[in-house]
Amino acid sequence: MTGSEPSDPTRVTAQKAVREPNARVWLLASGLLALIAIVLFAFSVPIVAAWAWIGIAFQVAIFVALLANALGGRRTPSQGYIFAVLMCVQAAVALLVIIVIAIAAWMPPA
């Protein structure tokens, strides 16, 4: 292998999307995830308004962070790594908030 190629192709940092990031692809994926999550959270506002609004705020904030990363510099592996980390955080937050909303929806009224 050459010096620029990682020795372990299964590592996240060895993936082409991280080593040579395409901002459009990352923003499209993040925007789609945010849109789906925000729609789900919006339908959940009558059930648990606070958690739904928290979820919406986090999705918007993480998308803005991805947008700032896309507009903020050259295409380097570190930028790709930031894209990957932010997308993972975005998905984890969406899943966590949906689980909390689902638990709240199934709880008997107090």
N, CA, C and O atoms as a DFTB+ gen file, in Angstrom:
440 C
 N C O
     1  1       0.839      -1.180       0.000
     2  2       0.000       0.000       0.000
     3  2       0.881       1.239       0.000
     4  3       2.019       1.228       0.470
     5  1       0.316       2.298      -0.541
     6  2       1.067       3.546      -0.580
     7  2       0.930       4.276       0.741
     8  3       0.139       3.878       1.597
     9  1       1.695       5.338       0.908
    10  2       1.678       6.094       2.154
    11  2       0.358       6.813       2.407
    12  3       0.005       7.049       3.562
    13  1      -0.391       7.174       1.337
    14  2      -1.641       7.898       1.530
    15  2      -2.822       6.969       1.785
    16  3      -3.874       7.420       2.237
    17  1      -2.663       5.694       1.505
    18  2      -3.735       4.737       1.720
    19  2      -3.672       4.183       3.138
    20  3      -2.601       3.765       3.577
    21  1      -4.782       4.167       3.865
    22  2      -4.792       3.591       5.209
    23  2      -4.550       2.087       5.161
    24  3      -4.884       1.424       4.179
    25  1      -3.971       1.561       6.223
    26  2      -3.636       0.142       6.246
    27  2      -4.847      -0.739       6.499
    28  3      -4.849      -1.898       6.084
    29  1      -5.883      -0.228       7.167
    30  2      -7.082      -1.008       7.470
    31  2      -8.288      -0.383       6.767
    32  3      -8.780       0.659       7.199
    33  1      -8.769      -1.007       5.691
    34  2      -9.870      -0.402       4.927
    35  2     -11.217      -0.420       5.649
    36  3     -12.169       0.200       5.175
    37  1     -11.318      -1.113       6.778
    38  2     -12.586      -1.165       7.502
    39  2     -12.753      -0.008       8.489
    40  3     -13.839       0.180       9.036
    41  1     -11.707       0.758       8.721
    42  2     -11.801       1.895       9.650
    43  2     -12.625       3.015       9.013
    44  3     -12.578       3.223       7.800
    45  1     -13.377       3.728       9.843
    46  2     -14.198       4.827       9.339
    47  2     -13.330       5.875       8.656
    48  3     -13.700       6.402       7.607
    49  1     -12.192       6.173       9.239
    50  2     -11.327       7.198       8.657
    51  2     -10.709       6.763       7.332
    52  3     -10.117       7.584       6.631
    53  1     -10.839       5.477       6.977
    54  2     -10.302       4.992       5.712
    55  2     -11.326       5.078       4.576
    56  3     -10.979       4.834       3.420
    57  1     -12.559       5.415       4.882
    58  2     -13.600       5.470       3.858
    59  2     -13.414       6.695       2.960
    60  3     -12.996       7.759       3.415
    61  1     -13.729       6.521       1.691
    62  2     -13.543       7.607       0.734
    63  2     -14.401       8.826       1.085
    64  3     -13.973       9.963       0.885
    65  1     -15.605       8.594       1.605
    66  2     -16.491       9.714       1.963
    67  2     -15.907      10.563       3.082
    68  3     -16.250      11.738       3.209
    69  1     -15.036       9.986       3.887
    70  2     -14.393      10.738       4.966
    71  2     -13.081      11.346       4.473
    72  3     -12.780      12.502       4.771
    73  1     -12.303      10.572       3.723
    74  2     -11.011      11.080       3.251
    75  2     -11.164      12.185       2.217
    76  3     -10.382      13.136       2.206
    77  1     -12.165      12.068       1.346
    78  2     -12.409      13.055       0.293
    79  2     -13.879      13.474       0.370
    80  3     -14.683      13.052      -0.462
    81  1     -14.240      14.298       1.357
    82  2     -15.656      14.609       1.584
    83  2     -16.281      15.446       0.468
    84  3     -15.670      16.374      -0.062
    85  1     -17.500      15.089       0.137
    86  2     -18.305      15.862      -0.797
    87  2     -19.392      16.521       0.042
    88  3     -20.301      15.842       0.519
    89  1     -19.310      17.817       0.224
    90  2     -20.219      18.532       1.124
    91  2     -21.675      18.374       0.705
    92  3     -22.552      18.271       1.562
    93  1     -21.944      18.353      -0.590
    94  2     -23.327      18.213      -1.050
    95  2     -23.948      16.906      -0.575
    96  3     -25.098      16.881      -0.136
    97  1     -23.195      15.835      -0.664
    98  2     -23.714      14.528      -0.253
    99  2     -23.987      14.516       1.242
   100  3     -25.038      14.047       1.678
   101  1     -23.051      15.029       2.030
   102  2     -23.235      15.066       3.480
   103  2     -24.421      15.944       3.858
   104  3     -25.207      15.572       4.729
   105  1     -24.564      17.103       3.218
   106  2     -25.671      18.003       3.530
   107  2     -27.010      17.415       3.090
   108  3     -28.018      17.597       3.774
   109  1     -27.030      16.718       1.966
   110  2     -28.254      16.076       1.509
   111  2     -28.688      14.987       2.496
   112  3     -29.858      14.915       2.871
   113  1     -27.751      14.151       2.910
   114  2     -28.074      13.092       3.864
   115  2     -28.521      13.672       5.204
   116  3     -29.497      13.206       5.791
   117  1     -27.815      14.675       5.680
   118  2     -28.169      15.302       6.952
   119  2     -29.513      16.015       6.857
   120  3     -30.320      15.940       7.784
   121  1     -29.756      16.698       5.757
   122  2     -31.021      17.395       5.568
   123  2     -32.198      16.438       5.511
   124  3     -33.263      16.718       6.061
   125  1     -32.003      15.308       4.843
   126  2     -33.055      14.305       4.767
   127  2     -33.354      13.718       6.151
   128  3     -34.514      13.565       6.532
   129  1     -32.305      13.397       6.887
   130  2     -32.484      12.890       8.251
   131  2     -33.177      13.932       9.122
   132  3     -34.103      13.601       9.863
   133  1     -32.741      15.176       9.042
   134  2     -33.348      16.248       9.838
   135  2     -34.813      16.442       9.461
   136  3     -35.658      16.617      10.339
   137  1     -35.119      16.413       8.182
   138  2     -36.494      16.608       7.729
   139  2     -37.410      15.512       8.266
   140  3     -38.494      15.799       8.773
   141  1     -36.978      14.265       8.155
   142  2     -37.781      13.144       8.656
   143  2     -37.967      13.252      10.167
   144  3     -39.076      13.072      10.671
   145  1     -36.887      13.545      10.888
   146  2     -36.972      13.656      12.347
   147  2     -37.869      14.811      12.759
   148  3     -38.681      14.667      13.674
   149  1     -37.735      15.955      12.100
   150  2     -38.545      17.122      12.454
   151  2     -40.031      16.862      12.199
   152  3     -40.878      17.281      12.988
   153  1     -40.347      16.179      11.110
   154  2     -41.750      15.838      10.841
   155  2     -42.285      14.916      11.933
   156  3     -43.393      15.120      12.429
   157  1     -41.508      13.909      12.307
   158  2     -41.941      13.018      13.398
   159  2     -42.116      13.782      14.701
   160  3     -43.097      13.579      15.417
   161  1     -41.171      14.656      15.008
   162  2     -41.268      15.442      16.244
   163  2     -42.467      16.386      16.197
   164  3     -43.136      16.584      17.211
   165  1     -42.743      16.968      15.037
   166  2     -43.875      17.887      14.915
   167  2     -45.194      17.164      15.187
   168  3     -46.091      17.722      15.819
   169  1     -45.312      15.925      14.711
   170  2     -46.514      15.144      15.006
   171  2     -46.579      14.743      16.476
   172  3     -47.651      14.407      16.979
   173  1     -45.452      14.776      17.163
   174  2     -45.400      14.388      18.575
   175  2     -45.622      15.553      19.526
   176  3     -45.688      15.339      20.736
   177  1     -45.737      16.756      19.033
   178  2     -45.909      17.928      19.902
   179  2     -47.120      17.777      20.832
   180  3     -47.013      18.127      22.007
   181  1     -48.270      17.270      20.356
   182  2     -49.391      17.118      21.284
   183  2     -49.142      16.089      22.404
   184  3     -49.780      16.159      23.455
   185  1     -48.244      15.160      22.192
   186  2     -47.986      14.110      23.181
   187  2     -47.037      14.616      24.258
   188  3     -47.376      14.625      25.441
   189  1     -45.853      15.036      23.844
   190  2     -44.831      15.542      24.772
   191  2     -44.181      16.743      24.094
   192  3     -43.175      16.615      23.397
   193  1     -44.774      17.897      24.313
   194  2     -44.335      19.094      23.599
   195  2     -42.879      19.448      23.887
   196  3     -42.134      19.812      22.977
   197  1     -42.476      19.341      25.146
   198  2     -41.109      19.741      25.505
   199  2     -40.070      18.891      24.769
   200  3     -39.132      19.429      24.181
   201  1     -40.234      17.579      24.801
   202  2     -39.261      16.711      24.132
   203  2     -39.304      16.879      22.619
   204  3     -38.266      16.811      21.960
   205  1     -40.479      17.094      22.068
   206  2     -40.578      17.306      20.629
   207  2     -39.837      18.571      20.212
   208  3     -39.108      18.566      19.220
   209  1     -40.020      19.656      20.966
   210  2     -39.321      20.904      20.635
   211  2     -37.822      20.782      20.864
   212  3     -37.031      21.356      20.115
   213  1     -37.426      20.043      21.889
   214  2     -35.984      19.800      22.110
   215  2     -35.404      19.055      20.916
   216  3     -34.328      19.402      20.430
   217  1     -36.109      18.034      20.443
   218  2     -35.646      17.281      19.278
   219  2     -35.536      18.137      18.038
   220  3     -34.562      18.035      17.292
   221  1     -36.536      18.986      17.811
   222  2     -36.499      19.879      16.649
   223  2     -35.317      20.838      16.754
   224  3     -34.605      21.057      15.774
   225  1     -35.107      21.404      17.927
   226  2     -34.003      22.353      18.119
   227  2     -32.650      21.685      17.879
   228  3     -31.776      22.263      17.234
   229  1     -32.480      20.473      18.396
   230  2     -31.210      19.774      18.190
   231  2     -30.993      19.429      16.718
   232  3     -29.874      19.557      16.219
   233  1     -32.022      19.000      16.024
   234  2     -31.865      18.672      14.605
   235  2     -31.466      19.900      13.797
   236  3     -30.597      19.825      12.929
   237  1     -32.099      21.018      14.083
   238  2     -31.750      22.258      13.375
   239  2     -30.318      22.679      13.706
   240  3     -29.557      23.066      12.819
   241  1     -29.958      22.602      14.989
   242  2     -28.612      23.014      15.405
   243  2     -27.533      22.136      14.777
   244  3     -26.504      22.643      14.329
   245  1     -27.760      20.834      14.742
   246  2     -26.757      19.945      14.151
   247  2     -26.665      20.166      12.643
   248  3     -25.573      20.116      12.077
   249  1     -27.797      20.407      11.991
   250  2     -27.735      20.695      10.552
   251  2     -26.979      21.989      10.291
   252  3     -26.206      22.071       9.336
   253  1     -27.190      22.993      11.122
   254  2     -26.454      24.255      10.968
   255  2     -24.955      24.015      11.181
   256  3     -24.131      24.605      10.483
   257  1     -24.599      23.159      12.132
   258  2     -23.184      22.834      12.349
   259  2     -22.597      22.135      11.128
   260  3     -21.461      22.415      10.745
   261  1     -23.352      21.232      10.514
   262  2     -22.886      20.580       9.285
   263  2     -22.736      21.595       8.158
   264  3     -21.779      21.536       7.386
   265  1     -23.670      22.514       8.066
   266  2     -23.598      23.556       7.039
   267  2     -22.372      24.439       7.252
   268  3     -21.676      24.785       6.298
   269  1     -22.112      24.799       8.502
   270  2     -20.928      25.612       8.807
   271  2     -19.648      24.854       8.459
   272  3     -18.697      25.445       7.949
   273  1     -19.621      23.555       8.730
   274  2     -18.458      22.745       8.377
   275  2     -18.277      22.690       6.860
   276  3     -17.151      22.727       6.365
   277  1     -19.391      22.600       6.120
   278  2     -19.301      22.538       4.659
   279  2     -18.803      23.855       4.069
   280  3     -18.062      23.857       3.086
   281  1     -19.206      24.965       4.663
   282  2     -18.826      26.272       4.121
   283  2     -17.505      26.778       4.672
   284  3     -16.987      27.798       4.216
   285  1     -16.964      26.079       5.640
   286  2     -15.837      26.616       6.371
   287  2     -14.459      26.119       6.004
   288  3     -13.590      26.085       6.876
   289  1     -14.209      25.738       4.791
   290  2     -12.831      25.387       4.512
   291  2     -12.634      24.408       3.375
   292  3     -13.550      24.085       2.618
   293  1     -11.390      23.950       3.289
   294  2     -10.998      23.018       2.233
   295  2     -11.506      21.621       2.542
   296  3     -11.846      21.306       3.682
   297  1     -11.552      20.798       1.522
   298  2     -11.975      19.406       1.664
   299  2     -10.786      18.578       2.148
   300  3      -9.931      18.179       1.356
   301  1     -10.742      18.329       3.438
   302  2      -9.662      17.556       4.033
   303  2     -10.256      16.365       4.771
   304  3     -11.455      16.347       5.051
   305  1      -9.438      15.378       5.088
   306  2      -9.951      14.249       5.877
   307  2     -10.525      14.667       7.223
   308  3     -11.482      14.057       7.701
   309  1      -9.959      15.697       7.841
   310  2     -10.510      16.134       9.124
   311  2     -11.915      16.715       8.945
   312  3     -12.761      16.547       9.823
   313  1     -12.174      17.386       7.840
   314  2     -13.520      17.893       7.576
   315  2     -14.479      16.724       7.360
   316  3     -15.615      16.760       7.834
   317  1     -14.037      15.706       6.659
   318  2     -14.865      14.515       6.466
   319  2     -15.161      13.806       7.770
   320  3     -16.266      13.303       7.974
   321  1     -14.180      13.766       8.653
   322  2     -14.379      13.147       9.958
   323  2     -15.406      13.939      10.767
   324  3     -16.233      13.345      11.459
   325  1     -15.364      15.262      10.689
   326  2     -16.345      16.099      11.390
   327  2     -17.740      15.857      10.824
   328  3     -18.712      15.782      11.576
   329  1     -17.845      15.735       9.499
   330  2     -19.136      15.406       8.893
   331  2     -19.672      14.092       9.469
   332  3     -20.838      14.007       9.856
   333  1     -18.822      13.082       9.522
   334  2     -19.248      11.761       9.997
   335  2     -19.678      11.806      11.462
   336  3     -20.698      11.221      11.826
   337  1     -18.916      12.489      12.295
   338  2     -19.254      12.579      13.720
   339  2     -20.580      13.320      13.907
   340  3     -21.428      12.885      14.686
   341  1     -20.762      14.430      13.199
   342  2     -22.004      15.189      13.336
   343  2     -23.211      14.388      12.850
   344  3     -24.282      14.467      13.451
   345  1     -23.054      13.623      11.782
   346  2     -24.157      12.787      11.308
   347  2     -24.501      11.702      12.323
   348  3     -25.676      11.403      12.537
   349  1     -23.491      11.116      12.944
   350  2     -23.743      10.107      13.985
   351  2     -24.468      10.725      15.173
   352  3     -25.409      10.136      15.706
   353  1     -24.038      11.894      15.582
   354  2     -24.697      12.581      16.696
   355  2     -26.137      12.930      16.316
   356  3     -27.047      12.781      17.132
   357  1     -26.344      13.387      15.098
   358  2     -27.687      13.741      14.647
   359  2     -28.608      12.521      14.698
   360  3     -29.734      12.615      15.186
   361  1     -28.142      11.390      14.203
   362  2     -28.954      10.177      14.218
   363  2     -29.208       9.696      15.644
   364  3     -30.320       9.280      15.966
   365  1     -28.188       9.748      16.499
   366  2     -28.341       9.303      17.884
   367  2     -29.333      10.173      18.642
   368  3     -30.158       9.656      19.396
   369  1     -29.265      11.480      18.453
   370  2     -30.194      12.392      19.124
   371  2     -31.620      12.131      18.644
   372  3     -32.548      12.096      19.452
   373  1     -31.799      11.950      17.345
   374  2     -33.139      11.677      16.813
   375  2     -33.698      10.388      17.405
   376  3     -34.862      10.340      17.801
   377  1     -32.882       9.355      17.467
   378  2     -33.329       8.074      18.025
   379  2     -33.672       8.211      19.505
   380  3     -34.702       7.706      19.950
   381  1     -32.829       8.882      20.259
   382  2     -33.063       9.054      21.689
   383  2     -34.357       9.821      21.950
   384  3     -35.146       9.429      22.810
   385  1     -34.574      10.892      21.228
   386  2     -35.780      11.696      21.437
   387  2     -37.026      10.900      21.030
   388  3     -38.048      10.979      21.712
   389  1     -36.962      10.150      19.952
   390  2     -38.101       9.333      19.535
   391  2     -38.416       8.276      20.591
   392  3     -39.586       8.010      20.868
   393  1     -37.388       7.674      21.180
   394  2     -37.611       6.675      22.238
   395  2     -38.268       7.316      23.451
   396  3     -39.206       6.755      24.016
   397  1     -37.785       8.487      23.856
   398  2     -38.383       9.188      25.007
   399  2     -39.838       9.540      24.713
   400  3     -40.698       9.385      25.580
   401  1     -40.122      10.012      23.502
   402  2     -41.497      10.361      23.139
   403  2     -42.378       9.110      23.136
   404  3     -43.518       9.157      23.598
   405  1     -41.863       8.005      22.624
   406  2     -42.634       6.757      22.605
   407  2     -42.934       6.273      24.017
   408  3     -44.050       5.835      24.295
   409  1     -41.962       6.345      24.903
   410  2     -42.187       5.956      26.299
   411  2     -43.248       6.851      26.934
   412  3     -44.131       6.368      27.642
   413  1     -43.160       8.138      26.681
   414  2     -44.136       9.072      27.241
   415  2     -45.537       8.822      26.682
   416  3     -46.528       8.982      27.394
   417  1     -45.619       8.433      25.421
   418  2     -46.921       8.173      24.810
   419  2     -47.587       6.926      25.399
   420  3     -48.814       6.871      25.487
   421  1     -46.803       5.931      25.799
   422  2     -47.353       4.691      26.347
   423  2     -47.570       4.722      27.847
   424  3     -48.180       3.813      28.410
   425  1     -47.075       5.764      28.498
   426  2     -47.269       5.850      29.944
   427  2     -48.717       6.227      30.252
   428  3     -49.322       7.018      29.529
   429  1     -49.268       5.665      31.316
   430  2     -50.643       6.053      31.667
   431  2     -50.649       7.494      32.168
   432  3     -49.669       7.951      32.756
   433  1     -51.737       8.203      31.941
   434  2     -51.802       9.595      32.406
   435  2     -51.732       9.672      33.919
   436  3     -52.214       8.790      34.629
   437  1     -51.129      10.730      34.388
   438  2     -50.930      10.861      35.828
   439  2     -52.172      11.312      36.548
   440  3     -52.156      11.467      37.769
